[in-house]
Amino acid sequence: MSPSGSGGLGVLRPSPLVEQATERLREQITGGAWPVGTKLPGETTLAASLGVGRSTVREALRALAGAGLVQARQGAGVFVIATEAQEDWATQLRRAAVTDVYEVRMLIEVEAAQLAATRRTEDDVRALEAALAGRRAAGDADDAAFVDADIALHAAVVAAAHNPVLTDLFTRFVPALRRGLIDMLGLLALRATEPDHGDAGHAALVDAVRTGDADRAGGILRGELAGTLERLRTV
């Protein structure tokens, strides 16, 4: 196919059209039909070739821009800037070693705990106490449920920092963390003799945040996460 043409794309089926349009255009780019530096056909031309509306093409081009494949240049059009898509954050986390993820988690959560100790509200304290109670109640549950309760407590600490960026970062880490922690508990049998593994440290963390002791909160969490990281390195 000629870089400046758009024939041969094929009319799409009426299902998730944006996803289909994105994939069809991605195939053209990664397959070399439109080399790096090529200006893509206009929205009207692409829409007619794909059998969709211009708004669908526009959304597909936004997705391709987000993947690092194309770039819109004001007044000039949309140009191909790469033929291999960049992995998004979620994909990178899925591929990453859990220990690498955990090291970054430590950076995020220790700072969040210190902020939480200075910013927590009465509602935050109640949420932390409820999460601690939930973690204790999960002591009789299976490893997956216990890990979920543990993560819920940590999420409550992060939420108490009242920083939406920290909260979003922690949320993105959760799936990778969950898998690693469940694997660790299963392989090391840490709860065989201590069903509520780590309860004292988590209770101390909640107390430090509640009493506004930022240094203590950060230190407790740093020690707890460092210990877990060492265990993960043995899994």
N, C-alpha and C positions, 0 to 999 in steps of 0.2 A: 504494500500500500504506500502511496506517495505521502511524505510527511505533511504536505499541505492539503491533502484530500481527507475525506471522511467516509468514502464508500467502503462497504464490506463490514461495517460494524455489526449489522444485523439488528432488526427490530426486536425490542425486548418484550417479554411476557408480562402481563399485568399482575405482578406480585410485588415484593418490596422494591419498587423501581429505583430508588436512590442507590440501594445496595447493588442492584444489578448494573446500573449505569456506572457506578464507581468501579466495579470489577471489570466491566468491559473496557473502560478507558485505561484502567491499570494494565490490563493484558496488552493493549496496544503499546503502552509505554515500556513495560518491562520486556516485551517481545522485540523491541527495537524498531517498531513501525514509526515511532516518533522519537528520534534520537535527542540527546541532551542539546539544548539550545533551540529546539524546534518550537515555533509558535503554533499552538493548537488552533484548529478551526474555531470559528466563533460559536457562541452559545446556540444561535438559531440553526446553524448548520449541523452541529452535534445533535441538537434536539430532534431535528428532522430525520437524521440518519438512525437514531436510536428509537424513534417513535415515542418520544416522551415530551413533556413540557420543558420550557427553559428553566423553570424553577428547579426541576429535578436535576438538570445538568449543572445548574449553579451549585446545588448541594453536593453533587458528586465531585465537582472541582474543588470545593472546600475540603472534602475528605481527602482528596489526593494532595492538596496543599499541606494538610495536617500530617500526612505520611511523608512529607518531604520530597514529593515527586514533581510537583509543579509550583510555579510562583506567578501570581498576578502582578503585572507591572502597569501602573496607572497610565491610561492613554495608549498603551501599546498592546495589551492582550495578556494571555496566559501562556507561559513558556515552560517547557520541560527542563528541570534542573537536576534530575537524577533518574536513573533507571532501576534503582533498588530502593524499596521502601524502608524508612527507618522504623524500628520496632517501637511501638508505643510503650508507655510506662508499665501498663499491666502485663504486657508480654515479656518485658525485660524482667519483671519481678518473678514471673512464672519460671523463667529460665535460670534465674540466679540461684546460687547456693544459699541455703537457708542461713548459714553462718554470715554470709555477706549481708543478707537482708537484716539479720539481727544486729550487726554492728551499727547499721544506720538507724535501726529502731532505737538503740541506746541513745544516740545523739538526739533524736527527736523527743523521746519520752523523759529523759532526765531534765531537759530544758522545760518540757511541759509540766513536770511535777513541781519544779521550782516556781514557775509562773502560777500554777494552780494554788500554791500555798499563799501567794500574795493577792490573788484575784478571786478566790472561791467565794461563792455566795452561800446563803443558808440552804437554798435549793440544791446547790452542788454538794454540800455536805450530806444532805439527806440522800442524794443519789449515790454518793460514795458508800455510805453506810448500808444502803440497800444492796449495792453491788457486792460488798463484802459479805453480807448475809447470804446472798445468792451463791457466792463462791463456796461458802461453808456448807450450804445445803447441798451443793453438787458433790460433796465428798463421797456420797454413797452412789453416785451416778457413774456411768462409764467414762472412759478417758475423753471422748469427744465432747460430751456434755460438760465435763470439768474444765476442759480447755476453753470452751465457749464462755463459761462463767468467769474464768480467769481473764479472758480478753475483755469481757464486759466491764470488769473492774478497772482495768488499765484504760479502757476507752473513757470511763467516767473521769479518771484523773486528767486525761488529755482534754476532755470537754471543759473541765473546770479552769483550764488555762485561758479560755475564751479567746482563742486565736484560730479563726476558721482555716487558715493555711495548715497549721499543725494538725488540726482535726482531719482535714482532707488527706494529708500525707499518711497519718496513722491508719485511716480507713483503707487506703490503697495497699498498705502492708499486710492487713489482716489475713487475706486468704493464704499467702505464703507462710506467714507465722503460724497459722492454725495447723497447716499440714506438718510443719516441722515439729511443733510441740506435741501433737498427737503421736507422731512417730517416736519422738524421744521418750514419752511416757511409756509407750508400749514396749520399746526395746530395753529400757533401763529399769522398768518395773518400779519407778520411784514411788508409786502410790500403794505398793503392796503392804508396806508397814506404816505409811503415813497418807491416808486417803485424802486429807486436805493439805497436801504438800505445799509448804511455803506460807501457811496461814499466819504465823507470827510476823513475818516480814511484811505481808500485805496489810495486816492490822496496824503495824507501826507506820506504814506509809500513809494510810488513811488518817491516822492520828496526827502525823506531821502536817499534812495538808490542812486538816481541820484547825489546828492550833497556829497555823501561819508560819511554820518553821521551814523556810525555803531550803536552807542548807541541809537540814536533816532529811527533808523529803527527797532532794536530789541524791544525797548520799545513800539513802536506803535503796532507792530504785536502781542506782548505779550498781550497787553491790548485788542486788537480786538478779538483775539482767546479766551481769558479768558471770555470775555462777551458772545461770542457765546457758549462756553462750559456751562456756567450757564443756558443759554436758552435751550440747548439740555437736560439738567438734568430735565427740566420741561415737556419735550415732553413725 
